[in-house]
Structures are given as C-alpha cells and as structure tokens.
Amino acid sequence: MFEKKSKTQVTARPAAVQRRGVERRKAILDAAEALLAEQGYASATLKAVGERAGIPVASMYHYFSDRHEVDAELLQRHMAALDAALAASLERPGADTLAGAVDSVIDPFLAYFRAHPGCAELWFNGRAEAIDESVRAFDEEQAERLWRALVERGRIRPDTPVLVLRIAFEAGGRLFDLAFRRSPGGDDESMAEARRLLTAYLATYAPGE
C-alpha cells in the first residue's frame, strides 16, 4: 500500500523553503546595497537588483512588491545600526559639552554615510514618500534623545522645547545633503560649518543666555 511520509519529511521541506526565502531576501538587499554604492539611486532598479542577485525579475516579486519596498527594508537595516552608533556616541567622553554633543551626533552620521555610501544614496537621493517618512521619524527620535541628554546635563534650559532639537536636526539634515552633493564622501568644509551653525543655535538655549 501507500507509504506514509514521516513527520520529519513533512516539516523539513517547509523549513528548507523558508530558509531559501530568507537567503534570497538577503541576497536582494545585498545586491541593492552594492548597486546603490557603485552606480547611485537611479541605477538600482528592481530589474538591475535582480540581475545582480542572480534572481529572475518575475521571482523578485515573490519577495518584494517593488523597488521602494527593497529601499525601505534596506534603510531599516541601516537605521538600526545608526541608532546603536548614535546612542554609544552620546555617552562618549567629551559629549557632555554643547559642542561635544553636536559632534556626538554629526560624527557617527558622517562616519556611517562614508562607510556605507548606499545608505547615503537612500538618505539623500531616494526620497520616495515612505523613505522620507522613515528618515523624518528617525530624526525626531534622535532629536528627542539629544534633547533629554542636554537637559539632564544642564547644557540647555529645562524649558527648552523639543521643537528646538527637531529644528536642529532638520537644519543638520539639509547641511548633510549639501555636503554630500558637494562631495561623494561628504564635504569637510560644509560639515565644519554645520557644526558651527548648530552649536551656535543651541547655545541660545543654554542656561544664562
């Protein structure tokens, strides 16, 4: 009569399929990262990413509905790493001064964008609505973290609105954009001016001002 399949055989196949799906999603994200870094945002189409990953375009839609979904997931991966870097930087020696606190935000952003040019492409050039919303939400979270640190350390007055730090991050983002338009690795002269501008702005909320 018919042979019965063992329970192990029944469960092994779905597990293998799931593992292959995870591996393919990672291959797609890695291919997108490479194309963004090498050729820029406009070249990292879903078709080009599939070709780099060795996955037929028709199969790509099993994993991502469009290139914006690829961008969004890739950006989330970068944001998790950036968040950890920013948290650690804010605790480093020297970050307890106003200028040091500004550096503690600019330095990890700048280092990360230089080490991951694909992330910089998404951040500054891939401004689809979903990406724009994610960047804005991330900046607001970091602004609130910096506001708490500056208030707790007595570097700005306790009644300073969180809006002040949100404006600082918005201005900082525009200056980063300028720096990376002037140079693929971020123009040092522009970043120096960004440090001066943001430190001077926040100093107007320092105690005694």
N, C-alpha and C positions, 0 to 999 in steps of 0.2 A: 504494500500500500504506500500512500504518500509519506515521505519522511517529514518529520516535524523539525522546523528550524529551532535551534537553541535560542534561549533568551539573549545570550551573548551576541549571536549573529544578528539578531533583530536590532539590538541597541548600538552595535558597532558602526553600522552604516550611517545612521543619522549623525553620530558623533564625528565621523570622518568628513561628512558633508559640511557640518558646522565648522570644523577646523579649516577646511579648504576655503570656506566663505570668509573666515577671519583673515586667513593668509592673503586672499585676493584683495580684500578691502585695504589691508596694509600695503600691498604692492601698488594699488591705485594711488593711495595717499603719498607713498614714497616717490612714485613717478611724477605726480603733480608737483611735489616739493622740488624735485630736480628740474623740471621744466620751468617753473617759476623763477628759480635761481639762475638758470642758464639763459633763458630766452625772454623772460618777462611775462606779465599777466596776460597780454593779448594772445600769446602763443600757447598757453596752457589750456587748450580746448579739451573737451571730453574725448574727442577723437584722438588728439595727439597724446593725451594721457594714456588712453587705452593702448595705443601703439607702443609707447614707452614701456608700459607694464606687460605687454605681450598678451593682452586680453582683447578679443574682438569687441567692436563697438556695441553690437547687439547684446553681448553678455554684460557690458558695463552697466546697463540699465537694471540688471538684477541687484546691483549693489548701491547705485546712486541714481537718482531720477534725472539730475542734470549737473553741469559743472559747478553751479552755485552750491549744491549740496556737498560736493567734494571740498570746495573752498571753505565752507562753514565748518566741516568736521576737522579739516586741517588747521584752521585758525583756532579752534577749541584746544587742539593738542598743543599749539604754541602758547596759548594763553595760560594753560595750566603750568607750563614751565616758567613763563614770565612772572606769574603770580608768586611762585616759590622764590624766584630770584629777587623780586622786589621786597618781599617780606624779610628775607635774610639781609638785604642791603640796608634796610631801615634800622636794623639792630647793630650794624657795624660801628666800630669806634669812629667818632667824628660826625656821626649823623645827628648828634644832639644839638648842633648849631643850626641856624636857619639856612645858611649857605650849604652846610653839610647835608641837611635834609633834602634840599633841592638836588644836590649831587647824587644822593642815595636813590633818587628816582630816575634822573637822567642817565646815570652811568649804566645801570642794568638794562634799560631800554636800548641804549646805544650799542652796548656790547652784544646784546641778543640780536638786534637787527643786522649788525655786521657779521655775526657768526651764522645767521640764518637769513640770507637775502630773499629767500622765498617768502618768509614771513613779512619782510618789509614790503614786498610786492603786493601781498594781500592787504596789508595795513594801509598803504598809501594809494595803491592803484586799483585794487579790486573792490571798489566801493559800491557793490550791489547793496540793496536795501538791508538784507539780512546781515551782511558783513558790517555795514555802517552801524546798525543797531547793536551788534555784539561789541564793536570797538567802543561805542558810547557807554554801554553798560559797564564794560571793563574799566574804562577811565573813571567812571563815577564811583565804582567800588574802591579803586586805588586812591581817589581823591578823599574819600571818607576815612580811609586808613591813615593817610598822611595828616588829615585834619585832627584826628584823635591823638596821634603821636605828638603833633606840635602843641596842642592844648595841654596834654599831660606833662610835657617837658617845659611848659611855660614860655614857649617861643612865640606864640600868638595869644592874643587875649581870649579868655574863655567865651566871651560873647561873639567871637568871630563866626559869621555864618558859614555853614558847609559850602554854600554857593561860591564863596571866595576861592576855595580849593578847586571846585569844579571849573571855575573860570580859568584858574591857573593851568589846569590840565588841558582845557580846550586851547588856550594860547600855546601851551607847550606842544600840543599835537600839530598845530599849524607850523610851528617853527621846526619841528622834526620833518614835516613834509617838505618845507623849504630846503632843509639841509640835505635830504635825500634826493631832491630834484637837482641840486647843485652838484652832487657827487654820489655815485652808487653806494659808497660806504658811509655817507653822512658827512657833510662838510664841517670840519672842526671850527672854522671861524663862525659859522652860523650857530653851532652848538654853544660856543663861548658866549655869544650874545644872548642866547636863550637862558643860560644860567644867570647872567646879569639881570635880565629883564624880570625873570620870575622871582629871584631873590629880592630885588628892589620892590616889587609889587607886594610880596608877602610881608616885607619889613614894615609896610604902612599899617599892619595889624599887630605889630609887636607891642608888648606892654610898654607903656610910657610914650608911645607915639601919638 
